[in-house]
Amino acid sequence: MKYRTTIGAGLFSLALALGPAAGQESAPRYQQWPGNGAPPDVDKLVQQLEKLIDQAEHDRAADPQFLSDLRDVLGDYSNPWSDRLFYDDFRDGNYTYNPTWTVTSGAFKVDPKGNTTGLRSTIVAPGTSVKNNPTLNILGTLLGSPNSQTSVSDAPYAAIYTTLRISNAFVVRLEFMSGERRGRIDFGPYQGPSGSVAYRVAYIPGQATDSLKLIRITQKGAVTIGSFPGPLNLEDGRRHLLEWRRDRHGAMTVSLDGRDMITAQDKTIPRPFDGMLLINSGGTYWVRSLAIDGTRT
């Protein structure tokens, strides 16, 4: 960026001017400053500058390109994912305590040993379809009836959630295994007691196109805001890592095993979230671990 280049060149020239000539030794030009040594509050400064930029953008008080460049520079000093908000690897053998998960449909079990260690769910109900599945559009019925577990064979889907305050900017890392080339698994943060507002990432094994989707859910319905156009077949007996990053400006990236698969921008849902939801709409999945980073709100 031109501003960084100019500033960097100026600082380099200043360093040359203040430093000793080559081959010469000299006493320090400046003495140590006897201050209190307190580091500056960079996060607070960044937040104040971001508010000023937002106001200038709203009032059209500066060149939009200049404001965009300022945001890029601040991005180097701003970390919206500085706190660990949640972690569970199910090594304690349960999902009912520390942290607490609540099942609203289907059945879940923790497999404690072997390559498939983790939270397991299996849906074998006939007629399970990726298309026209109500679980993809309505969350309220899932969160409105806790502990209404049905047997594995009877349930059309398996759903589980944990209540948790999640900042609007977050990183979610889901380590999982897929056992069958069919069905679908969704995960993502939700808002409100009914969970009718949410973002979700969906993996759809065995599908020729759009096998990975990023979805926005509001009272108006579900909208796909980004997708990976090709097929993904992760049923190889290995663990895979889905990482989903969202910054303060709604920019989102979904990566699989370190490779960026989806990028999207969406500011429709601006507030913090109230929990994390997992839905199995067909197949067998093991969640090995789930980590969420953000800022405490």
C-alpha positions in Angstrom: 0.0 0.0 0.0 1.3 3.4 -0.9 0.9 4.9 2.6 2.8 2.1 4.3 5.5 2.3 1.6 6.0 6.1 2.2 5.9 5.7 6.0 8.3 2.8 5.9 10.8 4.6 3.7 10.7 7.7 5.9 11.4 5.6 9.0 14.3 3.9 7.3 15.8 7.2 6.3 15.4 8.6 9.8 17.2 5.5 11.2 20.1 6.1 8.9 20.3 9.7 9.9 20.3 8.9 13.6 22.6 5.9 13.5 26.4 6.0 13.7 28.5 6.0 10.5 29.7 2.7 9.2 32.8 1.5 11.1 32.4 4.0 13.9 31.4 3.5 17.5 29.8 6.2 19.4 28.1 6.7 22.8 24.3 6.5 22.8 22.8 9.7 21.6 19.7 9.4 23.9 19.5 8.3 27.5 16.8 5.8 28.7 13.6 7.6 29.5 12.7 7.1 33.2 8.9 6.7 32.5 6.6 4.2 34.1 7.1 1.7 31.2 3.3 1.2 30.8 2.6 -0.1 27.3 0.0 1.9 25.3 -3.5 0.5 25.1 -3.4 -0.4 21.4 -6.8 -2.0 21.4 -8.5 1.0 22.9 -6.7 3.3 20.4 -7.8 1.1 17.5 -11.4 1.1 18.6 -11.4 4.9 18.9 -9.9 5.3 15.5 -12.4 2.8 14.0 -15.3 4.9 15.5 -13.8 8.1 13.9 -13.5 6.3 10.6 -17.1 5.1 10.8 -18.3 8.6 11.6 -16.2 10.1 8.7 -17.6 7.4 6.4 -21.2 8.2 7.5 -20.7 12.0 7.1 -18.7 11.6 3.8 -16.0 13.7 5.4 -13.1 12.1 3.6 -12.0 10.3 0.5 -13.5 6.7 0.6 -10.3 5.2 -0.7 -8.3 7.0 2.1 -10.7 5.6 4.7 -10.4 2.1 3.3 -6.6 2.4 3.5 -6.8 3.5 7.1 -9.0 0.4 7.9 -6.3 -1.8 6.3 -3.6 -0.3 8.4 -5.7 -0.6 11.6 -6.3 -4.2 10.7 -2.6 -5.0 11.3 -3.0 -3.9 14.9 -6.5 -5.1 15.7 -7.2 -8.7 16.8 -10.9 -9.4 17.1 -10.2 -13.0 18.2 -8.0 -12.4 21.2 -9.9 -14.4 23.8 -10.7 -18.2 23.9 -14.5 -18.2 24.4 -15.1 -22.0 24.2 -13.4 -25.3 23.9 -14.6 -28.9 24.1 -12.7 -32.1 23.0 -15.1 -34.5 24.8 -12.2 -36.3 26.5 -14.2 -36.3 29.7 -16.6 -38.8 28.1 -19.8 -36.7 28.3 -21.4 -33.6 26.8 -23.7 -32.8 29.7 -21.3 -31.0 32.0 -18.4 -28.5 31.7 -19.4 -27.4 29.1 -23.0 -28.3 28.9 -24.7 -29.3 25.6 -28.4 -29.7 25.2 -30.0 -32.2 22.7 -33.2 -31.2 21.0 -33.6 -34.0 18.5 -31.9 -37.4 17.8 -29.2 -39.0 19.9 -25.6 -38.2 20.6 -22.9 -40.3 22.2 -19.2 -39.7 23.1 -16.8 -42.3 21.7 -13.9 -42.1 24.2 -11.1 -44.1 22.4 -9.6 -44.7 19.0 -9.4 -42.7 15.8 -13.1 -41.8 16.1 -12.9 -40.2 19.5 -15.5 -37.4 19.9 -19.1 -36.6 19.9 -20.9 -39.0 17.5 -24.4 -38.8 15.9 -25.9 -41.1 13.4 -29.1 -40.4 11.3 -30.3 -43.4 9.3 -33.9 -42.4 8.8 -35.2 -43.2 5.3 -36.1 -40.3 3.1 -33.6 -37.8 4.6 -33.1 -35.2 1.9 -30.7 -32.3 1.6 -33.4 -30.3 -0.2 -36.5 -28.9 1.5 -35.2 -29.9 4.9 -36.9 -27.8 7.6 -33.9 -27.9 9.8 -32.0 -25.8 7.3 -34.5 -22.9 7.6 -36.1 -23.0 11.0 -34.1 -23.0 14.2 -36.9 -22.1 16.6 -38.3 -25.7 16.7 -34.9 -27.0 17.6 -34.2 -24.8 20.5 -37.8 -24.6 21.8 -38.0 -28.2 23.0 -34.9 -29.2 24.9 -34.3 -32.8 26.0 -36.8 -34.1 23.5 -34.5 -36.9 22.3 -35.8 -39.6 20.0 -34.2 -42.8 19.0 -31.6 -42.9 16.2 -33.9 -44.7 13.8 -36.9 -42.4 14.3 -35.3 -39.0 14.3 -35.2 -37.1 10.9 -32.2 -35.1 12.2 -30.0 -34.8 15.3 -29.5 -31.4 16.8 -27.5 -30.2 19.8 -26.6 -26.7 21.1 -24.7 -25.0 23.8 -25.5 -21.5 25.2 -22.6 -19.2 25.0 -22.0 -15.4 24.4 -20.1 -15.2 21.1 -18.8 -11.9 19.8 -19.9 -10.9 16.3 -16.3 -11.3 15.1 -15.1 -14.8 15.8 -13.1 -17.8 14.7 -14.7 -21.3 14.9 -12.5 -24.4 14.5 -14.4 -27.6 14.1 -12.3 -30.9 13.9 -14.5 -33.7 12.6 -14.8 -37.0 10.7 -17.5 -38.0 8.2 -18.4 -41.6 8.0 -20.8 -41.8 5.1 -21.0 -40.2 1.7 -24.5 -38.9 2.2 -26.6 -36.5 4.3 -25.4 -33.2 5.7 -23.9 -31.5 8.8 -24.4 -27.9 9.7 -22.9 -25.8 12.5 -22.9 -22.1 13.5 -23.8 -19.4 16.0 -27.3 -18.3 16.6 -29.1 -15.4 18.2 -32.2 -15.2 20.5 -34.0 -17.8 22.6 -35.6 -19.3 19.4 -32.4 -19.3 17.4 -34.2 -17.9 14.3 -31.2 -15.6 13.4 -27.9 -17.4 12.6 -25.0 -18.1 10.3 -24.1 -21.6 9.4 -21.6 -23.6 7.5 -22.9 -26.8 5.9 -20.9 -29.7 4.6 -22.8 -31.9 2.1 -20.9 -35.1 1.3 -21.3 -36.8 -2.1 -22.7 -33.7 -3.8 -21.3 -32.8 -7.1 -21.6 -29.0 -6.6 -21.8 -26.7 -3.7 -20.6 -29.3 -1.2 -19.7 -26.6 1.3 -22.0 -23.7 2.0 -22.0 -20.5 4.1 -25.6 -19.6 5.0 -27.4 -16.7 6.6 -30.6 -17.3 8.4 -33.1 -14.6 9.5 -36.9 -14.4 9.9 -37.1 -14.0 6.1 -35.5 -17.4 5.5 -32.2 -19.0 4.6 -29.9 -17.5 2.0 -26.6 -19.0 0.7 -24.0 -16.2 0.8 -21.1 -18.3 -0.3 -20.2 -21.8 -1.4 -17.5 -24.1 -2.7 -18.6 -25.0 -6.2 -17.0 -28.5 -6.5 -17.4 -31.8 -4.7 -15.7 -32.7 -1.4 -15.3 -36.3 -0.3 -14.0 -36.3 3.2 -15.0 -39.9 4.0 -11.4 -41.2 4.2 -11.2 -42.2 7.8 -9.2 -39.0 8.7 -10.0 -36.0 10.8 -10.6 -32.7 8.9 -10.5 -29.2 10.2 -13.0 -26.5 9.2 -12.0 -23.0 10.2 -14.4 -20.2 9.9 -13.2 -16.6 10.5 -15.4 -13.5 10.6 -14.0 -10.0 11.3 -15.6 -6.8 12.6 -16.7 -5.7 9.2 -18.5 -8.9 8.2 -15.7 -10.4 6.1 -15.8 -14.2 6.4 -13.5 -17.0 5.2 -14.1 -20.7 5.5 -11.1 -22.9 5.1 -10.8 -26.7 5.0 -7.5 -28.3 6.3 -5.7 -25.0 5.7 -7.1 -24.2 2.3 -9.5 -21.3 1.8 -12.7 -22.6 0.3 -15.3 -19.8 0.8 -15.0 -16.0 1.1 -18.0 -13.7 1.6 -19.0 -10.4 3.1 -22.2 -10.0 5.1 -23.2 -7.4 7.7 -26.8 -8.4 8.0 -26.4 -9.8 11.5 -24.5 -7.2 13.5 -25.0 -8.2 17.2 -23.2 -10.9 19.3 -24.5 -14.4 19.3 -26.1 -16.5 22.1 -24.9 -20.0 21.4 -23.5 -22.6 19.0 -25.6 -25.2 17.2 -24.8 -28.5 15.4 -27.2 -30.4 13.2 -26.8 -33.8 11.6 -29.3 -34.2 8.7 -28.1 -37.6 7.6 -25.0 -39.8 8.0 -22.6 -40.4 10.8 -20.3 -37.7 12.1 -17.8 -37.4 14.9 -16.9 -34.0 16.3 -13.4 -34.4 17.7 -13.2 -30.8 19.0 -14.7 -27.4 18.8 -12.9 -24.2 19.6 -14.3 -20.6 19.5 -12.2 -17.5 19.7 -13.4 -13.9 19.8 -13.6 -11.0 22.3 -15.5 -11.2 25.6 -18.7 -9.1 25.5 
